[in-house]
Amino acid sequence: MQRSPRPDRSRAASRSLSPILGILLMTFSVTGATAVSAASPSSLIYSLTDLGSLEGGRSYALAINAGGQVAGVAITPSGYQRAFLYDGTTLRDLGTLGGSHSYATAINPGGQVVGWAQTPSGETHAFLHDGASMRDLGTLGGHWSTAVAINASGQVAGYAFPPTGGHHAFLYDGNAMHDLGTLEGDASVAYAINAGGQVVGWADTSGGGHHAFLYDGTILRDLGTLGGSGSIAYAINDAGQVVGHAFPPSGGAHGFFHDGTAMRDLGTLGGNNSDAMAINAGGHVVGRADTVGGGQRAFLFDGTAVHDLNSLLDESGDGWTVTEARAINDAGQIAATASTPDGTPRAVLLTPRVIVSIDIRPMRPSSPINPRRHGRIPVAILSSPTFDAPAQIDENSLTFGSTGNEPSLAFCRPNPRDVNGDGSPDLLCHFYAQAAAFEHGDTQGILKGRTISGISLIGSDAVRIVPGPRHPPRFLRHERP
């Protein structure tokens, strides 16, 4: 039995985001779904897709929806910032409100994009793009606003200047902006909204510091800190779990996870700082963190530990350095920014695959396979301490054979068995030998499929193929008189 190796790469030093993008700290809204278990990084690898640019070289991925559409900002050859939408094939300029610049910050399941754009007079206003045109959402009475998050219902959260000055978090309900106020201080910012309309962000307190807040439709609730002076909430999922960063007593800023009761320090990648920037329905968190050497890397928190995403890339990531992850959907796809080999920041999409261990013909591993014979080939999909094969695999998605794309599934046994004796139940499935399309000379069998959360999976094991007769045995033929 062969086990697929787990990639482990070191990366070159990261480069900071361009100062031109410093107007926003966080740009992701989780629209979520029912929470499902997911494979941990010990069995995950990611492929990297370069989303391109607007011929200016630099681009930054900031949001992703359930369908894998990505929104963000790209720099034009003239140096203008432009909001973009990536639909799986092309990166499209969404235009402006009549001015020079725009910036996309979030996208919902329906493909509606929000952010900010300049008007002809040069003011910055929140916008909503419905796929055809960009609409000005107005302000709170001042001259400036930006939309930062949108949920499936079209509710928009962001922040704007009221006539009294300062900037306040707002909730846009489809008709008007509503000022969410502060924590008795001067300013507030809304960064995310979930399907239930709960909003998170930060607000000034009466003492002058800013604290992460949760708005549940009535009041702003102070989520506290990690013992230091302040905190910021960047994202919330439909279960009400919140992530962001806060200041611990030891200094620096650390990513946090708030479960509705208490705030948990997620730590860093060995450096001083980290930001937890997005969370999906399964509780997986992505963001950015400092390393021991002082560089910045994108991270994935799986509920147990913080992992450098660069160590989980397959060969498509060779030469790239993923510096920050800004969004993650429920299928585990991640919108991120990575540096090219020449140091140019580019928007990228990280797509996960689960690497599973399989055992072909586990009861008789040395027995050859005759691809021309009628019959079935048993394949055990093995569980591990971090992957429950019977509970997490979508059995109907499984294909198996010479390339792994063959629709050869006969059935999977309803009762899991511990095939390899490690104490964990494994999934045992049977595949039609002829449909698997093995040929003499093949040396491995490949299994493909998906988890119940939609993540693709792949596994392989050695096989020994023997040539079989091209015709049925003589006793099955019709003899001529």
ZIFENUR-V844520 format. One record per residue. N is the residue number from 1. SS is DSSP state (H for helix, E for strand, C for the rest). PHI is phi in degrees with one decimal (* if undefined). NEAR is the number of other C-alpha atoms within 10 Angstrom. Layout:
BEGIN
n:N ss:SS phi:PHI near:NEAR
n:N ss:SS phi:PHI near:NEAR
END
This chain:
BEGIN
n:1 ss:C phi:* near:14
n:2 ss:C phi:-104.6 near:13
n:3 ss:C phi:-113.0 near:14
n:4 ss:C phi:-70.0 near:15
n:5 ss:C phi:-70.8 near:9
n:6 ss:C phi:-94.4 near:16
n:7 ss:C phi:-63.3 near:15
n:8 ss:C phi:-147.7 near:11
n:9 ss:C phi:-122.9 near:15
n:10 ss:C phi:-96.6 near:10
n:11 ss:C phi:-123.7 near:15
n:12 ss:C phi:-69.8 near:13
n:13 ss:C phi:-59.6 near:16
n:14 ss:C phi:-82.1 near:22
n:15 ss:C phi:-116.0 near:17
n:16 ss:C phi:-72.6 near:13
n:17 ss:C phi:-64.9 near:18
n:18 ss:C phi:-59.4 near:10
n:19 ss:H phi:-58.5 near:7
n:20 ss:H phi:-64.6 near:11
n:21 ss:H phi:-98.1 near:14
n:22 ss:C phi:-75.5 near:8
n:23 ss:C phi:-68.1 near:8
n:24 ss:C phi:-123.3 near:12
n:25 ss:C phi:-98.7 near:11
n:26 ss:C phi:-145.3 near:27
n:27 ss:C phi:-144.4 near:28
n:28 ss:C phi:-150.0 near:30
n:29 ss:C phi:-124.0 near:39
n:30 ss:C phi:-86.5 near:33
n:31 ss:C phi:-104.7 near:29
n:32 ss:C phi:58.9 near:25
n:33 ss:C phi:-161.6 near:16
n:34 ss:C phi:-62.7 near:10
n:35 ss:C phi:-66.0 near:15
n:36 ss:C phi:-134.2 near:14
n:37 ss:C phi:-74.5 near:16
n:38 ss:C phi:-141.5 near:26
n:39 ss:C phi:-65.4 near:21
n:40 ss:C phi:-87.6 near:19
n:41 ss:H phi:-58.0 near:25
n:42 ss:H phi:-64.9 near:17
n:43 ss:H phi:-123.4 near:20
n:44 ss:E phi:-109.8 near:22
n:45 ss:E phi:-133.0 near:24
n:46 ss:E phi:-123.8 near:25
n:47 ss:E phi:-96.0 near:17
n:48 ss:E phi:-109.2 near:22
n:49 ss:E phi:-116.0 near:15
n:50 ss:E phi:-76.6 near:16
n:51 ss:C phi:-83.3 near:22
n:52 ss:C phi:87.1 near:19
n:53 ss:C phi:-154.8 near:22
n:54 ss:C phi:-103.6 near:18
n:55 ss:C phi:68.2 near:12
n:56 ss:C phi:-104.3 near:15
n:57 ss:C phi:96.2 near:14
n:58 ss:C phi:-94.0 near:25
n:59 ss:E phi:-153.6 near:30
n:60 ss:E phi:-139.6 near:29
n:61 ss:E phi:-88.4 near:31
n:62 ss:E phi:-125.0 near:30
n:63 ss:E phi:-155.5 near:32
n:64 ss:E phi:-147.5 near:32
n:65 ss:C phi:-108.6 near:29
n:66 ss:C phi:-63.1 near:21
n:67 ss:C phi:-85.7 near:16
n:68 ss:C phi:85.1 near:23
n:69 ss:C phi:-71.6 near:20
n:70 ss:E phi:-120.7 near:31
n:71 ss:E phi:-120.1 near:34
n:72 ss:E phi:179.5 near:33
n:73 ss:E phi:-136.4 near:29
n:74 ss:E phi:-129.6 near:33
n:75 ss:E phi:-102.0 near:22
n:76 ss:C phi:-77.5 near:18
n:77 ss:C phi:-58.1 near:12
n:78 ss:C phi:-84.2 near:8
n:79 ss:C phi:92.2 near:13
n:80 ss:C phi:-83.1 near:14
n:81 ss:E phi:-85.4 near:27
n:82 ss:E phi:-134.5 near:24
n:83 ss:E phi:-63.3 near:27
n:84 ss:E phi:-130.9 near:29
n:85 ss:E phi:-128.5 near:26
n:86 ss:E phi:-105.4 near:20
n:87 ss:C phi:-103.9 near:15
n:88 ss:C phi:108.5 near:13
n:89 ss:C phi:-131.5 near:9
n:90 ss:C phi:-130.3 near:12
n:91 ss:E phi:-100.9 near:21
n:92 ss:E phi:-108.9 near:16
n:93 ss:E phi:-73.4 near:19
n:94 ss:C phi:-89.1 near:21
n:95 ss:C phi:80.8 near:20
n:96 ss:C phi:-139.0 near:23
n:97 ss:E phi:-97.9 near:24
n:98 ss:E phi:110.7 near:13
n:99 ss:E phi:-99.1 near:15
n:100 ss:E phi:-97.2 near:16
n:101 ss:E phi:-119.3 near:22
n:102 ss:E phi:-154.0 near:29
n:103 ss:E phi:-155.6 near:30
n:104 ss:E phi:-90.2 near:34
n:105 ss:E phi:-117.5 near:31
n:106 ss:E phi:-157.8 near:32
n:107 ss:E phi:-143.8 near:34
n:108 ss:C phi:-100.8 near:26
n:109 ss:C phi:-58.6 near:20
n:110 ss:C phi:-82.9 near:16
n:111 ss:C phi:85.7 near:22
n:112 ss:C phi:-73.5 near:21
n:113 ss:E phi:-115.9 near:30
n:114 ss:E phi:-125.4 near:33
n:115 ss:E phi:170.1 near:28
n:116 ss:E phi:-133.7 near:28
n:117 ss:E phi:-150.4 near:32
n:118 ss:E phi:-84.6 near:22
n:119 ss:E phi:-89.0 near:17
n:120 ss:C phi:-57.9 near:12
n:121 ss:C phi:-83.6 near:9
n:122 ss:C phi:93.7 near:14
n:123 ss:C phi:-73.5 near:14
n:124 ss:E phi:-103.2 near:23
n:125 ss:E phi:-126.9 near:23
n:126 ss:E phi:-64.8 near:29
n:127 ss:E phi:-131.2 near:28
n:128 ss:E phi:-129.2 near:23
n:129 ss:E phi:-108.4 near:18
n:130 ss:C phi:-95.7 near:13
n:131 ss:C phi:102.9 near:12
n:132 ss:C phi:-116.7 near:8
n:133 ss:C phi:-148.9 near:12
n:134 ss:E phi:-102.6 near:19
n:135 ss:E phi:-114.8 near:16
n:136 ss:E phi:-76.9 near:18
n:137 ss:C phi:-90.5 near:21
n:138 ss:C phi:80.7 near:19
n:139 ss:C phi:-139.1 near:23
n:140 ss:E phi:-94.9 near:22
n:141 ss:E phi:107.8 near:14
n:142 ss:E phi:-94.6 near:15
n:143 ss:E phi:-106.1 near:16
n:144 ss:E phi:-145.6 near:19
n:145 ss:E phi:-158.8 near:29
n:146 ss:E phi:-145.2 near:29
n:147 ss:E phi:-94.8 near:32
n:148 ss:E phi:-119.5 near:31
n:149 ss:E phi:-152.3 near:33
n:150 ss:E phi:-146.8 near:33
n:151 ss:C phi:-102.6 near:25
n:152 ss:C phi:-64.3 near:22
n:153 ss:C phi:-82.3 near:16
n:154 ss:C phi:89.5 near:21
n:155 ss:C phi:-69.9 near:19
n:156 ss:E phi:-120.9 near:32
n:157 ss:E phi:-119.3 near:33
n:158 ss:E phi:-176.8 near:32
n:159 ss:E phi:-151.4 near:27
n:160 ss:E phi:-154.9 near:30
n:161 ss:E phi:-89.5 near:21
n:162 ss:E phi:-82.1 near:18
n:163 ss:C phi:-60.6 near:12
n:164 ss:C phi:-78.3 near:10
n:165 ss:C phi:99.8 near:13
n:166 ss:C phi:71.4 near:12
n:167 ss:C phi:-129.9 near:23
n:168 ss:E phi:-123.4 near:25
n:169 ss:E phi:-64.2 near:30
n:170 ss:E phi:-132.3 near:28
n:171 ss:E phi:-125.2 near:25
n:172 ss:E phi:-101.8 near:18
n:173 ss:C phi:-100.8 near:14
n:174 ss:C phi:105.5 near:11
n:175 ss:C phi:-123.4 near:8
n:176 ss:C phi:-152.6 near:13
n:177 ss:E phi:-85.9 near:21
n:178 ss:E phi:-119.2 near:15
n:179 ss:E phi:-71.3 near:20
n:180 ss:E phi:-88.8 near:22
n:181 ss:E phi:77.6 near:19
n:182 ss:C phi:-138.0 near:25
n:183 ss:E phi:-98.0 near:24
n:184 ss:E phi:73.1 near:14
n:185 ss:E phi:-110.0 near:15
n:186 ss:E phi:-96.1 near:18
n:187 ss:E phi:-137.8 near:22
n:188 ss:E phi:-156.9 near:29
n:189 ss:E phi:-140.1 near:28
n:190 ss:E phi:-100.0 near:33
n:191 ss:E phi:-113.1 near:34
n:192 ss:E phi:-155.6 near:33
n:193 ss:E phi:-143.6 near:33
n:194 ss:C phi:-102.6 near:26
n:195 ss:C phi:-62.9 near:22
n:196 ss:C phi:-84.3 near:17
n:197 ss:C phi:86.1 near:23
n:198 ss:C phi:-72.1 near:20
n:199 ss:E phi:-120.4 near:32
n:200 ss:E phi:-128.0 near:33
n:201 ss:E phi:174.4 near:31
n:202 ss:E phi:-138.7 near:29
n:203 ss:E phi:-146.6 near:34
n:204 ss:E phi:-71.5 near:22
n:205 ss:E phi:-96.3 near:18
n:206 ss:C phi:-65.2 near:12
n:207 ss:C phi:-82.9 near:9
n:208 ss:C phi:103.0 near:15
n:209 ss:C phi:-83.4 near:14
n:210 ss:E phi:-110.8 near:25
n:211 ss:E phi:-123.4 near:24
n:212 ss:E phi:-62.9 near:29
n:213 ss:E phi:-129.9 near:28
n:214 ss:E phi:-125.9 near:24
n:215 ss:E phi:-104.5 near:18
n:216 ss:C phi:-109.9 near:14
n:217 ss:C phi:109.1 near:12
n:218 ss:C phi:-127.0 near:8
n:219 ss:C phi:-136.6 near:13
n:220 ss:E phi:-85.6 near:21
n:221 ss:E phi:-102.8 near:16
n:222 ss:E phi:-72.1 near:18
n:223 ss:C phi:-89.5 near:21
n:224 ss:C phi:81.5 near:19
n:225 ss:C phi:-138.6 near:23
n:226 ss:C phi:-97.5 near:22
n:227 ss:E phi:104.3 near:13
n:228 ss:E phi:-100.3 near:15
n:229 ss:E phi:-89.2 near:16
n:230 ss:E phi:-163.1 near:22
n:231 ss:E phi:-160.5 near:29
n:232 ss:E phi:-138.1 near:30
n:233 ss:E phi:-97.6 near:33
n:234 ss:E phi:-105.6 near:32
n:235 ss:E phi:-156.2 near:32
n:236 ss:E phi:-145.0 near:34
n:237 ss:C phi:-100.2 near:26
n:238 ss:C phi:-69.2 near:21
n:239 ss:C phi:-83.1 near:19
n:240 ss:C phi:85.8 near:21
n:241 ss:C phi:-77.1 near:17
n:242 ss:E phi:-122.8 near:31
n:243 ss:E phi:-129.8 near:32
n:244 ss:E phi:176.1 near:33
n:245 ss:E phi:-138.3 near:27
n:246 ss:E phi:-147.0 near:32
n:247 ss:E phi:-99.0 near:21
n:248 ss:E phi:-80.5 near:18
n:249 ss:C phi:-59.5 near:12
n:250 ss:C phi:-76.4 near:10
n:251 ss:C phi:102.2 near:13
n:252 ss:C phi:74.7 near:14
n:253 ss:C phi:-126.5 near:25
n:254 ss:E phi:-118.6 near:25
n:255 ss:E phi:-60.6 near:31
n:256 ss:E phi:-129.9 near:29
n:257 ss:E phi:-125.7 near:25
n:258 ss:E phi:-115.3 near:18
n:259 ss:C phi:-93.2 near:14
n:260 ss:C phi:103.2 near:12
n:261 ss:C phi:-119.2 near:8
n:262 ss:C phi:-141.4 near:12
n:263 ss:E phi:-100.0 near:20
n:264 ss:E phi:-114.2 near:16
n:265 ss:E phi:-76.7 near:18
n:266 ss:E phi:-88.0 near:22
n:267 ss:E phi:76.8 near:20
n:268 ss:C phi:-136.0 near:25
n:269 ss:E phi:-101.2 near:23
n:270 ss:E phi:107.1 near:13
n:271 ss:E phi:-93.6 near:17
n:272 ss:E phi:-93.1 near:17
n:273 ss:E phi:-130.5 near:22
n:274 ss:E phi:-156.5 near:28
n:275 ss:E phi:-131.6 near:31
n:276 ss:E phi:-89.3 near:33
n:277 ss:E phi:-110.7 near:31
n:278 ss:E phi:-158.8 near:32
n:279 ss:E phi:-144.1 near:32
n:280 ss:C phi:-103.1 near:28
n:281 ss:C phi:-64.2 near:25
n:282 ss:C phi:-80.8 near:22
n:283 ss:C phi:85.7 near:24
n:284 ss:C phi:-79.5 near:20
n:285 ss:E phi:-118.8 near:30
n:286 ss:E phi:-126.7 near:31
n:287 ss:E phi:178.1 near:28
n:288 ss:E phi:-139.0 near:26
n:289 ss:E phi:-152.3 near:32
n:290 ss:E phi:-79.3 near:23
n:291 ss:E phi:-98.1 near:19
n:292 ss:C phi:-59.8 near:12
n:293 ss:C phi:-80.0 near:10
n:294 ss:C phi:96.8 near:15
n:295 ss:C phi:-77.8 near:17
n:296 ss:E phi:-112.1 near:24
n:297 ss:E phi:-133.5 near:28
n:298 ss:E phi:-74.3 near:28
n:299 ss:E phi:-129.9 near:30
n:300 ss:E phi:-125.8 near:26
n:301 ss:E phi:-107.2 near:21
n:302 ss:C phi:-99.8 near:18
n:303 ss:C phi:101.6 near:13
n:304 ss:C phi:-123.8 near:9
n:305 ss:C phi:-146.5 near:14
n:306 ss:E phi:-93.4 near:20
n:307 ss:E phi:-118.4 near:20
n:308 ss:E phi:-70.0 near:26
n:309 ss:H phi:-62.5 near:25
n:310 ss:H phi:-63.7 near:25
n:311 ss:H phi:-78.6 near:19
n:312 ss:H phi:-110.1 near:22
n:313 ss:E phi:-82.5 near:25
n:314 ss:C phi:-84.9 near:19
n:315 ss:H phi:-64.3 near:13
n:316 ss:H phi:-66.5 near:12
n:317 ss:H phi:-93.4 near:21
n:318 ss:C phi:-59.2 near:15
n:319 ss:C phi:89.9 near:13
n:320 ss:C phi:-98.6 near:23
n:321 ss:E phi:-128.9 near:26
n:322 ss:E phi:-82.6 near:31
n:323 ss:E phi:-95.7 near:27
n:324 ss:E phi:-155.7 near:28
n:325 ss:E phi:-111.0 near:31
n:326 ss:E phi:-107.5 near:28
n:327 ss:E phi:-157.1 near:31
n:328 ss:E phi:-143.7 near:33
n:329 ss:C phi:-97.0 near:25
n:330 ss:C phi:-73.0 near:27
n:331 ss:C phi:-87.0 near:23
n:332 ss:C phi:87.1 near:25
n:333 ss:C phi:-69.8 near:23
n:334 ss:E phi:-122.9 near:29
n:335 ss:E phi:-90.8 near:31
n:336 ss:E phi:-145.6 near:29
n:337 ss:E phi:-120.1 near:31
n:338 ss:E phi:-133.9 near:30
n:339 ss:E phi:-91.8 near:24
n:340 ss:C phi:-71.1 near:17
n:341 ss:C phi:-55.2 near:12
n:342 ss:C phi:-93.1 near:8
n:343 ss:C phi:92.5 near:17
n:344 ss:C phi:-77.7 near:15
n:345 ss:E phi:-74.1 near:27
n:346 ss:E phi:-136.1 near:24
n:347 ss:E phi:-69.0 near:27
n:348 ss:E phi:-135.3 near:25
n:349 ss:E phi:-115.7 near:28
n:350 ss:E phi:-102.7 near:23
n:351 ss:E phi:-112.2 near:20
n:352 ss:E phi:-83.8 near:25
n:353 ss:E phi:-134.2 near:24
n:354 ss:E phi:-92.0 near:24
n:355 ss:E phi:-92.6 near:22
n:356 ss:C phi:-106.9 near:21
n:357 ss:E phi:-93.1 near:22
n:358 ss:E phi:-123.8 near:27
n:359 ss:E phi:-130.6 near:24
n:360 ss:E phi:-84.4 near:27
n:361 ss:C phi:51.7 near:21
n:362 ss:C phi:-60.8 near:17
n:363 ss:C phi:-81.9 near:13
n:364 ss:C phi:-138.4 near:9
n:365 ss:C phi:-62.4 near:13
n:366 ss:C phi:-89.5 near:12
n:367 ss:C phi:-72.3 near:14
n:368 ss:C phi:-74.2 near:13
n:369 ss:E phi:-109.5 near:20
n:370 ss:C phi:-101.8 near:19
n:371 ss:C phi:-68.6 near:23
n:372 ss:C phi:-96.1 near:19
n:373 ss:C phi:-88.7 near:15
n:374 ss:C phi:-70.8 near:10
n:375 ss:C phi:149.2 near:14
n:376 ss:E phi:-127.3 near:21
n:377 ss:E phi:-109.7 near:21
n:378 ss:E phi:-78.1 near:21
n:379 ss:E phi:-132.8 near:22
n:380 ss:E phi:-94.2 near:24
n:381 ss:E phi:-100.7 near:24
n:382 ss:E phi:-87.2 near:24
n:383 ss:C phi:-80.6 near:24
n:384 ss:E phi:-140.8 near:17
n:385 ss:C phi:-59.8 near:10
n:386 ss:C phi:-114.9 near:12
n:387 ss:E phi:-144.0 near:21
n:388 ss:C phi:-98.4 near:19
n:389 ss:H phi:-58.9 near:24
n:390 ss:H phi:-62.0 near:23
n:391 ss:H phi:-85.0 near:17
n:392 ss:H phi:-108.7 near:19
n:393 ss:E phi:-95.3 near:23
n:394 ss:E phi:-81.9 near:17
n:395 ss:E phi:-59.0 near:19
n:396 ss:E phi:-68.9 near:13
n:397 ss:E phi:-89.2 near:16
n:398 ss:E phi:-75.0 near:24
n:399 ss:E phi:-129.9 near:22
n:400 ss:E phi:-156.5 near:28
n:401 ss:E phi:156.9 near:27
n:402 ss:C phi:-64.4 near:18
n:403 ss:C phi:-109.6 near:17
n:404 ss:C phi:91.3 near:21
n:405 ss:C phi:-100.5 near:16
n:406 ss:C phi:-77.1 near:20
n:407 ss:C phi:-79.1 near:17
n:408 ss:C phi:-113.9 near:21
n:409 ss:E phi:-64.6 near:22
n:410 ss:E phi:-94.6 near:15
n:411 ss:E phi:-169.1 near:16
n:412 ss:E phi:-114.8 near:19
n:413 ss:C phi:-66.0 near:11
n:414 ss:C phi:-69.3 near:10
n:415 ss:C phi:-106.0 near:10
n:416 ss:C phi:-59.4 near:17
n:417 ss:E phi:-130.1 near:17
n:418 ss:C phi:-85.0 near:15
n:419 ss:C phi:-72.6 near:19
n:420 ss:C phi:-100.9 near:15
n:421 ss:C phi:72.1 near:9
n:422 ss:C phi:-95.9 near:12
n:423 ss:C phi:91.5 near:12
n:424 ss:C phi:-107.9 near:18
n:425 ss:C phi:-69.2 near:21
n:426 ss:E phi:-112.8 near:24
n:427 ss:E phi:-99.8 near:24
n:428 ss:E phi:-110.2 near:26
n:429 ss:E phi:-121.8 near:21
n:430 ss:E phi:-119.7 near:20
n:431 ss:E phi:-126.7 near:23
n:432 ss:E phi:-67.7 near:22
n:433 ss:C phi:-63.0 near:23
n:434 ss:C phi:-66.9 near:17
n:435 ss:C phi:-68.7 near:21
n:436 ss:C phi:-69.7 near:24
n:437 ss:C phi:60.3 near:18
n:438 ss:C phi:-70.8 near:25
n:439 ss:C phi:-124.4 near:17
n:440 ss:C phi:-57.8 near:13
n:441 ss:C phi:109.9 near:11
n:442 ss:C phi:-64.6 near:15
n:443 ss:C phi:-119.3 near:13
n:444 ss:E phi:-144.5 near:19
n:445 ss:E phi:-105.8 near:22
n:446 ss:E phi:-119.6 near:21
n:447 ss:E phi:-113.7 near:25
n:448 ss:E phi:-132.0 near:22
n:449 ss:E phi:171.4 near:23
n:450 ss:E phi:-140.0 near:20
n:451 ss:E phi:-80.9 near:23
n:452 ss:C phi:-67.1 near:18
n:453 ss:C phi:-91.1 near:19
n:454 ss:C phi:93.5 near:18
n:455 ss:C phi:-82.4 near:22
n:456 ss:E phi:-69.6 near:20
n:457 ss:E phi:-135.4 near:21
n:458 ss:E phi:-152.4 near:20
n:459 ss:E phi:-155.3 near:22
n:460 ss:E phi:-146.7 near:25
n:461 ss:E phi:-152.4 near:19
n:462 ss:E phi:-70.5 near:18
n:463 ss:C phi:-133.8 near:23
n:464 ss:C phi:-122.8 near:17
n:465 ss:E phi:-101.1 near:18
n:466 ss:C phi:-115.1 near:17
n:467 ss:C phi:-69.1 near:15
n:468 ss:C phi:-106.5 near:14
n:469 ss:C phi:-65.6 near:11
n:470 ss:C phi:-78.8 near:8
n:471 ss:C phi:-126.8 near:9
n:472 ss:C phi:-63.4 near:11
n:473 ss:C phi:-52.8 near:8
n:474 ss:H phi:-58.3 near:8
n:475 ss:H phi:-71.8 near:7
n:476 ss:H phi:-95.2 near:8
n:477 ss:C phi:-82.0 near:9
n:478 ss:C phi:-80.6 near:7
n:479 ss:C phi:-79.1 near:7
n:480 ss:C phi:-84.0 near:4
n:481 ss:C phi:-66.4 near:3
END
